């Protein structure tokens, strides 16, 4: 059995739902994970934003527009009036649920319940379409088996047990459908795996079922060796190992959610990235392959802030770095890159929501300077230090571009360079010319 995950653009219109459904039917008896239809989660986030601001009419108007959008999809998707009526009822129940929450007390719990509606509606539409086509699909509600523990990590034992029971109740199903992204937390409340979490859902399910393969279907034909929005002539990378894929996902390759890699890696399950619009394209396969002595791809991570702490007392000072890193831990802010010298340390962060408080605390240990609007440019491949030349090629490609920081040696798969956002596109283009020809 395989796990097939389809993103929001893959099910974004009635025509695309039909196309995806046909592909699912031909693929055999698998378990299918669906995201919300494209634009839905953003609309639901907009509704919650209105509610946090106390603007109930704004939330109502936005919800009404969403309801009209789904009415149009239902009208175009189904052939029979019976199917249209059933689909309208299912969507109406979810819209009505949100409408009731708009009128009541609103806090984080209600926000999560609203955000869950997108996946619940997309799977309802797809399941009803299969029903109209005579396909025996079984909808496995993610809220009945997907759960996180008290640390926010997937409760793999619970998930395996509950999912197995649900599938055993329907042994003659042609295929199984479930929602990505949504789950329950350790308290039983509706929660989610954060944005992009449908990839994570697919990987978790693949791991607990020991699936043959996990397929991530989007509107891009695999993971490219550079960002095609800024660089011409990019091409899909045929294969990556899990470490390379994790680096690229974390440092900006949006096709894959960073959390997706670990469950598949630990259970040695290949992950294949495929294009719904070009299903014949080979895409990118990710698996536990040995290093092959090549540079695979370049990615960029935006909205980075660099923080430098300089102190004459650091020289031979015991505990200085501990105090600096403890400051970031206290403010629950993760660090991307690190560079140290005898008199200071520079780190980068991608979440500046606590920046003012962090800087205030760091001033106890030294002089603090902050550089905003930075970008991490990440070169990924087999970069074991014995493989001479790759790091020099990467740095040479940016010979006339100011580099704020370089990180090399912390991983066998990554060289990271920090540049200003004004130099991002030029840096990506120069690296492609130098590394890929």
C-alpha positions in Angstrom: 0.0 0.0 0.0 1.2 3.5 -0.8 0.3 6.9 0.7 -0.6 9.5 -1.8 -0.8 13.2 -0.6 -2.4 15.8 -2.8 -1.8 19.5 -2.1 -4.3 22.4 -2.3 -3.6 23.4 -5.9 -4.0 19.7 -6.9 -7.6 19.9 -5.7 -8.2 23.6 -6.2 -10.9 23.4 -8.9 -13.7 21.0 -10.0 -11.6 20.0 -13.0 -8.5 19.3 -10.9 -10.6 17.3 -8.5 -11.7 15.1 -11.4 -8.2 14.7 -12.7 -6.8 13.8 -9.3 -9.7 11.4 -8.7 -9.0 9.6 -11.9 -5.4 9.2 -11.1 -6.2 7.9 -7.6 -8.6 5.3 -9.1 -5.8 4.0 -11.4 -3.3 3.9 -8.7 -4.9 1.0 -6.8 -5.9 0.4 -3.2 -4.0 3.1 -1.3 -4.6 5.7 1.4 -5.0 9.2 0.1 -4.3 12.4 2.2 -5.8 15.7 1.0 -5.0 19.2 1.8 -7.7 22.0 1.8 -8.6 23.4 -1.6 -6.2 26.2 -2.5 -7.1 29.5 -0.9 -9.3 27.9 1.7 -6.9 27.9 4.6 -5.9 31.5 3.9 -9.6 32.5 3.9 -10.1 30.7 7.2 -7.1 32.5 8.6 -8.6 35.8 7.5 -11.8 35.0 9.3 -10.0 34.3 12.5 -8.0 37.5 12.1 -11.3 39.4 11.9 -12.5 37.7 15.0 -9.4 38.5 17.0 -10.0 42.1 16.0 -13.6 41.9 17.0 -14.9 42.6 13.5 -17.7 40.1 13.3 -19.3 41.6 10.1 -15.9 41.2 8.3 -15.7 37.5 9.4 -19.3 36.9 8.2 -18.7 38.5 4.8 -15.5 36.5 4.2 -17.3 33.3 5.2 -20.2 34.1 2.8 -17.7 34.5 0.0 -16.1 31.1 0.8 -19.5 29.5 0.9 -20.3 30.9 -2.6 -17.0 29.6 -3.9 -17.8 26.0 -2.7 -21.3 26.3 -4.2 -19.7 27.0 -7.6 -17.4 24.0 -7.2 -20.3 21.7 -6.3 -22.3 22.9 -9.3 -19.4 22.1 -11.7 -18.1 18.9 -10.1 -21.2 16.6 -9.8 -23.5 15.4 -12.5 -26.5 14.3 -10.5 -28.8 16.4 -8.4 -28.6 13.8 -5.6 -24.8 14.1 -5.4 -25.0 17.9 -5.5 -27.5 17.9 -2.6 -25.4 15.6 -0.5 -22.2 17.6 -1.1 -24.1 20.9 -0.4 -25.3 19.4 2.9 -21.8 18.4 3.9 -20.3 21.7 3.0 -23.2 23.5 4.7 -22.5 21.7 7.9 -18.9 22.9 8.0 -19.9 26.5 7.0 -22.6 26.4 9.7 -20.1 25.2 12.3 -17.9 28.2 11.5 -20.9 30.6 11.5 -21.8 29.4 15.0 -18.2 30.0 16.3 -18.3 33.5 14.9 -21.3 34.3 17.1 -19.7 32.9 20.3 -16.6 33.3 22.4 -13.4 33.3 20.4 -9.9 32.2 21.4 -7.1 29.9 20.2 -9.2 26.7 20.6 -12.0 28.1 18.3 -9.3 29.3 15.8 -8.0 25.8 15.5 -11.5 24.4 15.0 -12.1 26.9 12.2 -8.8 26.1 10.5 -9.7 22.4 10.5 -12.7 23.0 8.2 -10.7 23.3 5.0 -9.5 19.7 5.0 -12.8 18.4 6.3 -14.5 20.0 3.3 -12.0 18.9 0.6 -12.2 15.3 1.7 -16.0 15.5 1.9 -16.1 16.7 -1.7 -13.7 14.1 -3.0 -15.4 11.2 -1.1 -18.8 12.3 -2.5 -17.3 12.4 -6.0 -16.0 8.9 -5.7 -19.4 7.8 -4.5 -21.1 9.3 -7.6 -18.5 7.5 -9.7 -19.3 4.1 -8.1 -15.9 3.9 -6.3 -16.0 2.5 -2.8 -13.9 5.0 -1.0 -13.9 5.1 2.8 -13.3 8.3 4.6 -11.1 7.9 7.7 -11.5 11.0 9.9 -8.1 12.2 10.9 -9.6 13.5 14.1 -10.3 9.9 15.1 -6.7 8.7 14.9 -4.2 11.5 14.4 -3.0 12.8 17.8 0.0 14.6 19.2 1.5 13.9 22.7 2.1 16.4 25.5 5.3 17.5 23.7 3.5 18.2 20.5 5.0 15.2 18.8 2.9 12.6 16.9 1.8 9.8 19.2 2.9 7.0 16.9 1.6 4.1 19.0 -1.8 5.7 19.4 -2.0 6.6 15.7 -1.0 3.1 14.6 -3.6 1.5 16.8 -6.5 3.7 16.0 -5.8 3.9 12.2 -5.4 0.1 12.0 -8.8 -0.4 13.7 -10.5 2.1 11.3 -9.1 0.3 8.3 -10.0 -3.1 9.6 -13.6 -2.0 9.9 -13.6 -1.5 6.1 -11.5 -4.3 4.6 -13.3 -4.3 1.2 -12.7 -0.6 0.5 -11.4 0.4 -3.0 -9.3 3.1 -1.3 -9.1 5.2 1.8 -9.3 9.0 2.2 -8.2 11.1 5.1 -7.4 14.7 6.0 -3.9 16.2 6.2 -2.8 18.8 8.6 -5.5 18.4 11.3 -5.2 16.3 14.5 -6.1 16.3 18.1 -3.6 17.2 20.9 -2.9 15.4 24.1 -6.0 17.0 25.7 -8.3 15.7 22.9 -8.8 19.2 21.5 -8.8 19.9 17.8 -5.3 21.0 16.7 -3.1 21.0 13.7 0.4 20.1 12.4 1.1 23.7 11.4 1.2 25.1 7.8 2.3 22.5 5.3 1.5 19.8 7.8 -0.3 17.6 5.2 3.1 16.4 4.1 3.8 15.5 7.7 0.4 13.6 8.0 1.4 11.5 4.9 4.8 10.7 6.3 3.4 9.7 9.7 0.7 7.5 8.1 3.3 5.9 5.8 5.5 5.2 8.8 2.8 3.6 11.0 1.6 1.5 8.0 5.1 0.6 6.8 3.9 1.8 3.4 5.7 0.9 0.2 6.1 4.5 -0.8 4.9 8.0 0.2 4.0 10.2 -2.8 3.7 14.0 -2.4 1.7 15.4 -5.4 1.9 19.1 -6.1 2.0 21.4 -9.1 5.8 21.2 -9.5 7.6 18.3 -11.2 9.9 17.4 -8.2 12.5 19.4 -6.2 14.5 21.7 -8.5 18.2 22.4 -8.3 17.4 26.1 -7.8 14.4 28.3 -7.4 12.7 28.5 -10.9 11.0 31.8 -9.9 14.4 33.5 -10.0 16.7 31.3 -12.1 16.2 30.2 -15.6 16.9 26.6 -16.8 16.5 24.9 -13.4 15.8 21.1 -13.5 14.3 18.6 -11.2 16.8 16.6 -9.0 16.3 12.9 -9.8 17.2 11.6 -6.4 18.2 12.9 -2.9 19.0 11.2 0.3 17.0 12.1 3.4 19.6 14.5 4.8 19.9 16.5 1.6 16.1 16.7 1.3 15.8 17.8 5.0 18.4 20.6 4.4 16.6 21.8 1.3 13.2 21.7 2.9 14.3 23.6 6.0 16.2 26.2 4.0 13.5 27.2 1.6 12.4 24.5 -0.9 8.7 24.9 -0.4 7.6 21.8 -2.2 8.3 19.7 0.9 7.5 20.3 4.5 10.6 20.0 6.7 8.9 17.7 9.2 8.0 15.3 6.5 11.4 13.7 6.2 12.0 12.2 9.6 9.2 9.5 9.9 9.9 8.3 6.4 13.7 8.2 7.0 13.4 6.3 10.3 11.2 3.7 8.7 13.2 3.6 5.4 10.2 4.5 3.2 11.0 6.3 -0.1 9.3 9.7 -0.6 8.5 10.6 -4.2 7.7 14.2 -5.2 5.4 14.3 -8.3 3.5 16.8 -10.4 -0.3 16.5 -10.7 -0.2 18.4 -13.9 2.5 16.2 -15.4 1.9 12.8 -13.9 4.2 11.1 -16.3 7.3 13.2 -15.1 9.6 11.1 -12.9 9.9 13.8 -10.2 12.3 13.4 -7.3 12.7 10.3 -5.2 14.1 10.7 -1.6 15.5 7.6 0.1 18.4 6.3 2.2 20.9 6.4 -0.6 24.6 6.6 -0.1 26.4 9.9 -0.8 27.4 10.3 -4.5 30.0 13.1 -4.4 27.9 15.8 -6.1 26.2 19.1 -5.4 22.4 18.6 -5.7 20.6 22.0 -5.3 20.5 25.5 -4.0 17.8 27.0 -1.8 17.1 30.3 -0.1 15.5 31.1 3.2 14.1 34.7 3.5 13.3 37.0 6.4 16.5 36.3 8.4 17.8 38.5 11.1 21.5 38.3 12.2 22.4 39.2 15.8 26.0 39.8 16.8 27.1 39.8 20.5 30.6 41.3 21.0 32.3 41.2 24.4 35.9 41.7 25.4 35.1 39.4 28.3 34.4 36.5 26.1 38.1 35.6 25.6 38.7 32.5 27.7 35.5 33.3 29.5 33.7 30.1 30.8 29.9 30.1 30.2 29.6 33.0 27.7 28.2 30.9 24.9 25.9 29.1 27.3 24.4 32.4 28.4 23.9 33.6 24.9 22.2 30.4 23.8 20.1 30.2 27.0 18.7 33.6 26.1 17.3 32.2 22.8 16.0 29.2 24.6 14.2 31.3 27.2 12.5 33.2 24.4 11.7 30.0 22.5 13.4 31.2 19.4 15.4 28.8 17.3 18.8 29.6 15.7 19.7 28.8 12.1 23.4 29.7 11.7 26.2 30.3 14.1 29.6 32.0 13.8 32.0 32.5 16.7 35.3 34.3 17.3 37.5 35.1 20.3 35.5 38.2 21.1 32.0 37.5 19.9 29.3 35.3 18.4 26.8 35.9 15.6 23.6 33.9 15.1 20.7 34.1 12.8 17.0 33.7 13.5 13.9 33.5 11.2 11.4 34.5 13.9 11.8 38.1 15.1 8.6 38.2 17.2 10.7 38.3 20.4 13.7 40.2 18.9 13.4 43.3 21.2 13.3 41.2 24.4 16.2 39.0 23.1 18.4 42.0 22.3 17.6 43.5 25.7 18.7 40.3 27.5 21.8 39.9 25.4 23.0 43.4 26.3 23.9 42.0 29.7 26.7 40.1 28.0 28.1 42.5 25.4 27.5 45.0 22.6 24.6 43.8 20.4 24.1 44.7 16.7 21.3 43.5 14.5 21.2 43.1 10.7 17.7 42.7 9.2 16.4 41.7 5.8 18.9 39.0 5.3 18.7 35.7 3.3 20.4 32.4 3.9 21.6 30.8 0.7 22.1 27.1 1.1 24.1 24.8 -1.1 23.2 21.2 -0.6 24.9 17.9 -1.7 27.6 15.5 -0.7 29.8 18.1 1.1 31.9 15.8 3.2 35.1 17.7 4.0 37.2 15.1 2.1 35.4 16.1 -1.1 37.7 19.0 -2.1 36.5 21.9 -4.1 32.8 22.3 -3.5 33.1 24.9 -0.8 35.6 27.0 -2.8 33.3 26.9 -5.9 30.3 28.1 -3.8 32.3 31.0 -2.3 33.9 31.9 -5.6 30.5 32.1 -7.3 29.7 35.0 -4.9 33.1 36.7 -5.2 31.5 40.1 -5.9 28.5 39.7 -3.5 28.9 40.8 0.1 28.6 37.8 2.4 27.7 38.4 6.0 28.3 34.9 7.4 29.4 31.5 6.2 28.5 28.2 7.9 30.4 25.1 6.8 31.3 21.9 8.6 28.2 21.6 10.9 26.7 19.2 8.4 28.1 16.9 5.7 25.4 18.2 3.3 25.2 21.9 3.6 27.1 25.2 3.0 25.1 28.2 4.1 25.9 31.8 3.3 24.2 34.9 4.6 23.6 37.8 2.2 21.3 40.8 2.1 17.9 40.3 0.4 18.9 42.8 -2.3 21.6 40.3 -3.4 19.5 37.1 -3.2 18.5 36.7 -6.9 22.0 37.5 -8.1 23.5 35.0 -5.6 21.1 32.2 -6.7 21.9 32.9 -10.4 25.7 32.9 -9.9 25.6 29.7 -7.9 23.6 28.0 -10.7 26.1 29.2 -13.3 29.1 28.0 -11.2 27.8 24.7 -9.8 25.5 23.4 -12.6 26.8 25.0 -15.7 
